[in-house]
C-alpha cells in the first residue's frame, strides 16, 4: 500500500513560470455554485517562500495527506463522475491531463500539442487520453461547471472551444455570460446552463476530482499522469514521444517474445 506523507501549510504564488497554480475550496451547502470553485489562488507572504508546483519537493496548502508513488490502481480510481476520455479503453498507454480552464499553458497544449497527440497516438489506438478538471480561480470554476453541463459527446468539443476562445471569457470575477456564449456553440441552451449551475451532485463530483488530484500530488496545471507516472511540467509532443514510445516498444517486444515462446 502506498505510503502517506503529511505536509504542513504553505502559501502559493499564482502564475509561476512553467504552469498555473492555485487552490480552490470545496463546496458547502450554503455556498453558491460560483463560490465553490471558485476562490482566487493564494499569494505568498514575506514569511513563506515562493513555491514551484512543478518541483518534486513537499508542499501543499492545508494539512493534506499526499500519496507517495501511488500505484496505477490509485491513479485510476474514479468518483461519481465518469472519466472524460478519448481513444481505446484498452490502449497500451494512458495519459491523464489535469487542466484548469483559465490556464494559458493548458490552452497552448490544446492548440499546439494535442492535435499531433491525437493524430499519432489516440486515433491509432496507442493512447487513451483523459481530462480531469482542476479549476484554479472563480471563472475557471464556472467554466468547469459549464463543461460538465455539456452532453458527454460534446465535452471535448466544448473543451476545445473554451480553450481556443479563452481570451474572450477569462476574468478575475465570475462572469457567466461570456462562458455561456461559448457553451451555446455546442447547442447548450440558457435554461440548461443556468439549471446545471445549481447541480449540487455534479459540483460535489467535481470537488472530488480536484481533491483526489491533490491527494495524488497534483497542484499545478497542466500536470500529467503518463502510464501512472506523475509529470509536473509543461510538456510538448517531443516529451510525450520520449516517454510513450519506449513503453510502446516494450509492449511490442513483450508480445513478440510471448509469441516466440509459444
C-alpha positions in Angstrom: 0.0 0.0 0.0 1.5 3.4 -0.9 2.9 5.4 2.0 1.3 8.6 3.1 3.2 11.8 3.6 1.7 14.6 5.6 2.7 18.2 4.8 2.2 21.4 6.8 0.6 24.5 5.4 2.5 26.7 2.9 1.2 29.6 0.7 1.2 29.5 -3.0 2.2 32.0 -5.7 0.0 32.1 -8.7 1.2 32.3 -12.3 4.7 30.8 -11.9 6.7 30.1 -15.0 6.0 26.7 -16.4 2.4 26.3 -15.3 -0.6 27.5 -13.4 -1.2 27.0 -9.8 -3.7 27.8 -7.0 -6.2 26.3 -4.6 -9.9 26.2 -4.7 -12.2 25.4 -1.7 -14.7 22.7 -1.8 -18.4 23.5 -2.0 -20.6 23.6 1.1 -24.4 23.6 1.2 -24.6 27.3 1.9 -22.3 28.4 -0.9 -23.4 29.3 -4.4 -22.0 27.3 -7.2 -19.9 30.2 -8.3 -18.3 30.4 -4.9 -17.4 26.7 -4.9 -14.6 26.6 -7.4 -14.1 29.4 -7.1 -11.8 31.5 -4.9 -8.7 33.1 -6.3 -5.3 31.5 -5.7 -3.4 32.5 -2.6 -0.3 34.6 -2.5 2.9 34.1 -0.7 3.6 36.2 2.3 7.0 37.6 3.3 7.4 34.7 5.7 6.8 32.0 3.2 9.0 31.1 0.2 7.9 31.1 -3.4 6.5 27.7 -4.3 7.1 25.9 -7.6 4.2 23.4 -8.1 6.3 21.5 -10.7 9.1 20.7 -8.4 9.2 17.3 -6.7 9.6 18.8 -3.2 7.0 18.5 -0.5 4.5 21.4 -0.4 0.7 21.8 -0.3 -2.0 24.1 1.1 -3.5 23.0 4.3 -2.8 19.8 6.2 -3.1 17.2 3.5 -2.2 13.6 3.0 -0.4 13.0 -0.3 0.2 9.6 -1.7 3.8 8.9 -2.3 4.4 6.9 -5.5 0.7 6.0 -6.0 0.0 2.8 -7.8 -1.7 2.8 -11.2 -4.8 1.5 -9.4 -4.8 4.5 -7.1 -4.3 6.9 -10.0 -7.2 5.4 -12.0 -9.6 5.5 -9.1 -12.8 7.4 -10.1 -15.6 9.1 -8.1 -19.2 9.7 -9.0 -18.5 11.5 -12.3 -17.4 9.4 -15.4 -13.9 9.9 -16.8 -13.9 12.0 -19.9 -11.7 10.1 -22.3 -10.7 9.7 -25.9 -9.2 6.6 -27.5 -9.5 2.9 -27.0 -10.3 1.8 -23.4 -7.7 -1.0 -23.8 -5.0 1.3 -25.3 -1.5 0.2 -24.1 -0.7 3.7 -22.7 -3.0 6.1 -20.7 -2.3 9.8 -20.4 -4.3 11.8 -17.9 -4.2 15.6 -18.1 -5.2 17.8 -15.1 -6.4 21.1 -16.5 -7.7 24.4 -15.3 -9.8 26.2 -17.9 -8.1 29.6 -17.5 -4.6 28.3 -17.6 -2.7 29.6 -20.6 -0.4 26.6 -20.6 -3.4 24.2 -20.9 -4.5 26.3 -23.8 -1.2 26.1 -25.5 -1.1 22.3 -25.0 -4.5 22.0 -26.5 -3.8 24.2 -29.6 -0.2 23.0 -30.3 0.4 19.6 -28.8 -3.0 17.9 -28.7 -3.7 17.8 -32.4 -0.4 15.8 -33.0 -1.0 13.6 -30.0 -4.5 12.8 -31.3 -3.3 12.0 -34.8 -0.3 10.0 -33.9 -1.3 8.2 -30.7 -5.0 8.5 -29.8 -6.6 7.9 -33.3 -4.1 5.0 -33.9 -5.2 3.2 -30.7 -1.9 3.6 -28.9 -3.1 6.1 -26.2 -6.2 6.6 -24.1 -6.4 10.3 -23.2 -8.3 11.5 -20.1 -9.0 15.1 -19.0 -9.5 15.6 -15.3 -10.7 19.0 -14.1 -8.6 21.0 -11.7 -10.1 24.5 -11.6 -8.0 27.4 -10.3 -9.9 30.6 -9.7 -13.5 31.6 -9.8 -14.0 32.0 -13.6 -12.2 28.7 -14.2 -14.5 27.0 -11.8 -17.6 28.3 -13.6 -16.2 27.2 -16.9 -15.6 23.8 -15.5 -19.2 23.5 -14.4 -20.3 24.6 -17.9 -18.0 22.0 -19.4 -19.6 19.2 -17.4 -23.1 20.6 -18.2 -22.5 19.7 -21.9 -23.7 16.4 -23.3 -21.0 13.8 -22.9 -20.4 13.7 -26.7 -20.0 17.4 -26.7 -17.5 17.6 -23.8 -14.3 17.6 -25.9 -15.7 19.9 -28.5 -16.7 22.4 -25.8 -13.3 22.0 -24.1 -11.6 22.8 -27.3 -13.8 25.9 -27.9 -13.3 27.2 -24.4 -9.5 26.8 -24.7 -9.4 28.4 -28.2 -11.6 31.3 -27.1 -10.1 31.7 -23.6 -9.3 35.4 -24.0 -13.0 36.1 -24.7 -14.3 34.8 -21.4 -11.4 34.8 -18.9 -12.0 37.2 -16.0 -10.9 37.8 -12.4 -14.6 37.9 -11.5 -17.4 35.4 -12.1 -19.0 36.3 -15.4 -21.4 33.6 -16.6 -22.5 35.4 -19.9 -19.2 35.1 -21.9 -18.9 31.4 -20.8 -22.5 30.7 -21.9 -21.8 32.3 -25.3 -19.1 29.6 -25.9 -21.3 26.8 -24.5 -24.1 27.8 -26.8 -21.8 26.9 -29.7 -22.3 23.2 -28.9 -26.1 23.5 -28.5 -26.5 24.3 -24.8 -29.5 26.5 -24.0 -29.5 29.2 -21.4 -32.0 27.3 -19.3 -29.7 24.2 -19.4 -26.8 26.3 -18.5 -28.5 28.1 -15.6 -30.1 24.9 -14.2 -26.9 22.9 -14.4 -25.0 25.5 -12.4 -27.2 24.5 -9.4 -26.5 20.8 -9.8 -25.1 20.1 -6.3 -24.3 16.4 -7.1 -22.2 17.4 -10.1 -20.4 20.1 -8.1 -19.6 17.5 -5.4 -18.3 15.2 -8.0 -16.0 17.9 -9.4 -14.8 18.7 -5.9 -13.9 15.1 -5.6 -11.9 15.0 -8.8 -9.9 18.0 -7.7 -9.4 16.8 -4.2 -8.3 13.4 -5.4 -5.8 15.1 -7.7 -4.3 16.9 -4.8 -4.0 13.6 -2.9 -2.2 12.1 -5.9 0.3 15.0 -5.8 -1.2 17.4 -8.4 -1.0 21.1 -7.5 -0.5 23.0 -10.8 -1.8 22.7 -14.3 -1.1 21.2 -16.6 0.0 18.1 -14.7 0.0 14.7 -16.3 0.0 11.1 -15.4 1.6 9.1 -18.2 1.1 5.4 -17.6 0.9 6.1 -13.8 3.9 8.4 -13.7 3.2 12.0 -12.5 4.8 14.6 -14.7 4.7 18.1 -13.1 5.8 20.2 -16.1 4.6 21.7 -19.3 5.3 19.2 -22.0 5.0 19.1 -25.8 4.8 16.3 -28.3 8.6 15.6 -28.2 8.5 14.9 -24.5 5.4 12.8 -25.0 7.2 10.8 -27.7 10.2 10.3 -25.4 8.0 8.9 -22.6 5.4 7.0 -24.6 7.4 5.4 -27.4 9.7 3.3 -25.1 6.5 1.9 -23.4 5.0 1.0 -26.7 8.3 -0.6 -27.9 8.4 -2.6 -24.7 4.9 -3.8 -25.3 5.7 -4.9 -28.8 8.9 -6.7 -27.6 6.9 -8.5 -24.9 4.3 -9.6 -27.4 6.9 -10.9 -29.8 8.7 -12.7 -27.0 5.5 -14.3 -25.9 4.7 -15.4 -29.5 8.1 -17.0 -29.9 7.8 -18.8 -26.6 4.6 -20.4 -27.8 
